[in-house]
Amino acid sequence: MISKKDISSIPKKGDVNFREQKIDISHTALLIIDMQKGEYNSELIKEKPQDNYMWDRIKNVVLPNGKKIIEKCRQNKIEVIFTVIESYTKDGRDRGIDYKISGIFCAKNSKEAEVIDEIKPLDNEIVIPKTSSSVFNSTNIEYVLRNLSIQYLMIIGIVTDQCVETAVRDGCDKGFLITLIEDACATHTKERHDNSLKGVKGYCRIRKTEDILQEINVWLSFLLLSMLANIRHLFLSEWRLCDAECSSRKFLISFWLISSGL
C-alpha cells in the first residue's frame, strides 16, 4: 500500500523508479478495455481485412494472455473490472462528440456492448459503460476505484494507441500507479502498437503477461511466509506461557514447528 509517507519521500527532482514498484494485490485492480462483441466479431473481421494484423493478434495473443491474467486475478481476489463502449440510450444521443464524428456507437443493452464470450464477466464483476475514449472522462470509475481502495491499476484491452492509451495517461494523472500489460493489448498495426508503448512509458510501467503472473506468485509467497511467521510467533508465545503441567502441549508445539520447518 502506498502511504502518505511514501509519497512525501519522493525527492523534488523526481524518482522514476517509484513508478516501477511491484503491485500490492490487496490494493490492485485489473481493467479490461473494450474487449466487446462490437469491436471484435466475425463480420467485422470479414469487412476489414486491412486490419488482419489486429484480428490475428487479438485471437492469438491478447485473448490467450488476457484469459491467463483474468483467471489469476480471480483466483487471488484481485478486482476484475470491464469497461465497454455503450451508450445510456438506444439512439446514442448521449455519446461524446468525437464518438459521433467517428461513428463509434453501441446501443444500450445491445449485443455489441457485451464483453466477448471468451472472457465474459462473472455475475458479480463490475462492467462500466463509457461514451468516450477515456474511461476516466465519461464514467465514475475513479469514484469506484477509490471505494475499492485501489492504488495500482493493471490495464489490458483494445486498442493500444486509443482507448487503452488514454486510460493509462488519465489514470496516471488521477494518482494511480499504472501497469500496462503490453502483450494483452492490440491495435491496427505493429508500428502503432510500438509507438504507443514509447509514448506512454513516462506514465506507467510496461510489463508482459508472464511478468505479472510471476509477480503475483511472488506476492503470494510473501504473504504465506508472513502468515507462517505470525503463526510461529504465536506458538512460541504459547510455549513460554506453558508451565510444567503442560509438557504435552510443549511436545506438540515442538513437533509442529520442526515438521513445518519453522
C-alpha positions in Angstrom: 0.0 0.0 0.0 1.3 3.5 -0.9 1.3 5.7 2.2 1.5 9.5 2.5 5.0 9.0 3.9 6.0 7.1 0.7 4.7 9.9 -1.5 6.4 12.5 0.7 9.7 10.7 0.3 9.8 11.3 -3.4 12.5 14.0 -4.0 11.7 17.3 -5.7 13.9 16.2 -8.6 11.7 13.2 -9.0 12.3 9.4 -8.9 11.0 7.4 -11.9 11.8 4.2 -10.0 8.8 4.9 -7.8 6.6 4.1 -10.8 8.3 0.8 -11.3 7.3 -0.7 -7.9 5.5 -4.0 -7.9 1.8 -4.2 -7.3 0.2 -4.8 -3.9 -2.5 -7.3 -4.7 -4.8 -6.2 -1.9 -4.9 -2.7 -3.5 -4.8 -3.7 -7.2 -7.5 -4.0 -9.9 -7.4 -5.3 -13.5 -9.1 -3.1 -16.0 -10.1 -4.6 -19.3 -10.9 -2.1 -22.0 -13.3 -2.5 -24.9 -13.0 -6.3 -25.3 -16.5 -6.5 -26.6 -18.6 -8.0 -29.4 -19.0 -4.7 -31.3 -15.2 -4.3 -31.6 -14.3 -8.0 -32.4 -16.6 -10.3 -34.3 -16.6 -12.5 -37.4 -18.5 -9.9 -39.6 -16.1 -7.1 -38.7 -13.1 -9.4 -39.5 -14.6 -10.1 -43.0 -15.4 -6.4 -43.6 -12.0 -5.1 -42.6 -9.2 -7.4 -44.0 -6.8 -4.5 -43.8 -6.9 -5.0 -40.0 -5.8 -8.6 -40.2 -2.7 -7.8 -38.0 -5.0 -6.7 -35.2 -7.5 -9.6 -35.6 -4.7 -12.1 -35.5 -3.1 -10.5 -32.5 -6.4 -10.4 -30.6 -7.1 -14.1 -31.3 -3.6 -15.5 -30.8 -2.0 -13.1 -28.3 -4.5 -10.8 -26.5 -7.2 -13.3 -25.7 -4.9 -16.2 -24.5 -2.9 -13.8 -22.3 -6.0 -11.9 -21.2 -7.6 -15.2 -20.0 -4.5 -16.1 -18.1 -4.4 -12.8 -16.3 -8.1 -12.7 -15.6 -8.0 -16.2 -14.1 -5.0 -15.4 -12.0 -6.8 -12.3 -10.6 -10.0 -14.2 -9.9 -8.1 -16.9 -8.1 -6.4 -14.3 -5.8 -9.4 -11.9 -5.3 -7.9 -9.1 -7.4 -10.8 -6.9 -8.7 -11.6 -7.6 -12.4 -13.3 -4.6 -14.0 -14.5 -4.3 -17.5 -15.3 -1.1 -19.5 -17.2 -1.2 -22.7 -18.4 1.2 -25.3 -22.1 1.5 -24.6 -24.5 4.5 -24.7 -27.0 5.2 -22.0 -29.6 5.4 -24.8 -30.8 3.3 -27.7 -30.1 6.1 -30.2 -26.7 7.2 -28.9 -27.6 10.8 -28.4 -25.6 10.9 -25.2 -22.3 10.0 -26.9 -19.3 12.3 -26.8 -18.9 14.4 -30.0 -15.8 12.5 -31.0 -17.7 9.2 -30.9 -20.4 10.8 -33.0 -17.9 12.1 -35.6 -16.1 8.8 -35.7 -19.2 6.7 -35.9 -18.5 4.8 -32.7 -21.8 3.5 -31.3 -23.1 0.6 -29.3 -26.7 1.0 -28.1 -27.8 0.5 -24.5 -28.2 -3.3 -23.7 -27.1 -4.2 -27.2 -25.2 -7.4 -28.2 -22.4 -5.2 -29.5 -21.9 -3.8 -25.9 -21.4 -7.3 -24.5 -18.0 -8.5 -23.4 -16.8 -11.2 -25.8 -17.6 -14.7 -24.6 -14.0 -15.9 -24.1 -13.5 -13.5 -21.2 -17.1 -12.7 -20.2 -17.5 -11.2 -16.7 -18.7 -13.2 -13.7 -22.1 -12.2 -12.2 -20.6 -10.1 -9.5 -17.9 -8.4 -11.6 -18.1 -4.7 -12.5 -18.8 -3.6 -16.1 -18.7 0.1 -16.7 -20.2 1.6 -19.9 -18.4 4.5 -21.5 -19.2 7.0 -24.2 -15.7 8.5 -24.8 -12.2 7.2 -25.5 -11.0 7.6 -21.9 -13.0 5.7 -19.3 -11.9 8.4 -16.8 -13.7 11.1 -18.7 -17.2 9.7 -19.2 -17.7 7.4 -16.2 -17.4 7.3 -12.4 -14.6 4.8 -12.5 -12.3 6.9 -10.3 -15.1 7.0 -7.6 -15.4 3.2 -7.9 -11.7 2.6 -7.7 -11.4 4.8 -4.6 -14.3 3.0 -2.9 -12.4 -0.3 -3.6 -9.2 1.1 -2.1 -7.4 0.6 -5.4 -4.0 2.3 -5.8 -2.5 0.0 -8.5 -4.2 -0.5 -11.9 -3.2 -3.1 -14.4 -4.6 -2.4 -17.9 -5.2 -4.6 -20.9 -7.5 -4.4 -24.0 -8.0 -2.6 -27.3 -6.9 -0.5 -29.0 -3.5 0.2 -27.6 -3.0 3.7 -29.0 -6.5 5.0 -28.4 -8.8 3.9 -25.5 -6.0 2.0 -23.7 -3.5 4.8 -24.0 -5.9 7.4 -22.8 -6.8 5.2 -19.8 -3.1 4.9 -19.0 -2.4 8.6 -19.2 -5.6 9.7 -17.3 -5.2 7.0 -14.7 -1.7 8.2 -14.0 -2.9 11.8 -13.7 -5.5 10.7 -11.2 -2.8 9.3 -9.0 -2.9 5.5 -9.7 0.2 3.5 -10.4 -0.4 2.0 -13.8 0.9 -1.2 -15.2 0.3 -1.7 -19.0 0.4 -5.4 -19.9 1.5 -4.9 -23.5 1.1 -8.4 -24.8 -2.6 -8.3 -23.7 -3.2 -5.2 -25.9 -3.6 -4.7 -29.7 -4.1 -2.0 -32.3 -4.3 -1.9 -36.0 -0.6 -2.3 -36.8 2.6 -3.3 -35.0 4.1 0.1 -35.7 1.1 1.9 -34.0 1.4 -0.5 -31.0 5.1 0.0 -30.6 4.8 3.8 -31.0 2.1 3.9 -28.3 4.3 2.0 -25.9 7.1 4.5 -26.5 4.6 7.4 -25.9 3.2 6.1 -22.6 6.4 4.8 -20.9 6.5 8.0 -18.8 3.0 7.3 -17.4 3.2 3.7 -16.5 5.4 0.7 -16.2 5.2 -1.8 -19.1 5.2 -5.5 -18.5 4.4 -8.8 -20.2 1.8 -11.3 -19.1 4.4 -13.8 -17.7 6.0 -10.9 -15.7 2.7 -10.2 -14.0 1.8 -13.8 -13.3 5.2 -14.3 -11.6 4.8 -11.0 -9.7 1.5 -12.2 -8.2 3.1 -15.5 -7.3 5.9 -13.8 -5.5 3.5 -11.6 -3.6 1.5 -14.7 -2.6 4.7 -16.4 -1.4 5.5 -13.3 0.7 2.0 -13.4 2.2 2.4 -17.1 3.1 5.8 -16.5 4.7 4.4 -13.6 6.7 1.4 -15.8 7.8 3.7 -18.6 8.9 6.0 -16.2 10.7 3.0 -14.9 12.7 1.9 -18.5 13.5 5.4 -19.3 14.7 5.3 -16.2 16.9 2.0 -17.3 18.4 3.2 -20.8 19.1 6.4 -19.6 20.7 4.4 -17.2 22.9 2.2 -20.1 23.9 5.3 -22.2 24.7 6.7 -19.6 27.1 3.4 -19.4 28.9 3.3 -23.1 29.5 4.3 -24.4 32.9 5.5 -27.8 33.9 2.0 -29.2 33.8 1.6 -28.6 30.0 4.6 -30.6 28.8 2.4 -32.5 26.4 1.4 -29.2 24.8 5.1 -28.2 24.6 5.8 -31.5 22.8 3.0 -30.9 20.2 4.2 -27.3 19.6 7.8 -28.5 19.2 6.7 -31.3 16.8 4.7 -28.8 14.7 7.5 -26.3 14.5 10.0 -28.9 13.4 7.8 -30.6 10.9 6.7 -27.3 9.3 10.3 -26.1 9.0 9.8 -23.1 11.3 
